[in-house]
Amino acid sequence: MSEHGEHSVVERWDAGEMGCGELVIQLRGRLAALGPAALFELVAHDPGAPEDLPAWCRLTGHRLVAERHPVYLIQRRQEQ
């Protein structure tokens, strides 16, 4: 578990250069395995990530807590 400011990150994943299509499919599964409101740190170097990840979070109900490409802190939505 790592610290991100005042937040405790439950899991961290370095997706490297993975494209956002495959990335969000894998991210969905990784977040589903976590408890509600858990914090997840994602490292995504894909050039589309700064636009794609915030949009994906809005569509799925997860909260993008912080972003500084290539690092994104995502809070899993409350309900399972």
N, C-alpha and C positions, 0 to 999 in steps of 0.2 A: 504494500500500500504506500503510495507516495502522497506528498502534500502539494497542493496547488493553491497558493494563497491560504485562505481560511478553509478551503475545501479539502476533504480527504478523498482521494481517488481510489475507487475499489479495484479497478482493472485498467490496464494500459495496453494498447495495441499499436504497433508500428506497421501500417499497411504499405509502407514504402511507396513505390510508383504505381501501385494498383489503380486502374481506372475506376471512376466513380460508379459505374454500373455494377461491377462485381463487388466493389467496396461496400456499397449500401446493402447489398444482399447479405454479405458476411456480417456487417455491422448490426443489421437487424437481429440476426441470431445471437450475436454476442450480448447485445442489450437485453434480449429476451431472457437470457440466463441469469441476469442480475435482479436484485430486488427493486421494488419501486423506489424512485428518487435517488438511486445509486449514481455515483459520478464515474464517468468513463473518460479516459484521456485517449484521444486518437491522434496519431501522427500520420498525415496523408500528404504526400508530395505531389499528387496529381494536380496539374495546373487548373483544372476545373473545380477543385475542392472548395475554394473560397466562395463560389456561387452555389455549387450543388449541395454542399452540406447544410448551410442555413435553410435552404428551400426544403430539403428532405426533413430536417427537424420540424419545420412548420407543418409539413404535411402529415407527419407521424405523431405529433404531440410531444415529442421529446424537446427538451429545452437546451439551446446552445448557450452555455454559461459564459464561455470565453472562447475567443478565436484569435490566433496570431499565427497565420500560415507558417509552417505546416502543422501546428498543434491546435487541437480543438478539444474543449472540455464540454462534454455532453451529459446532461442529467436525464436519466431515464424517466419516462412519464410515470405518474403515480399509480395508475391502474395496471394490472397484469394483462 
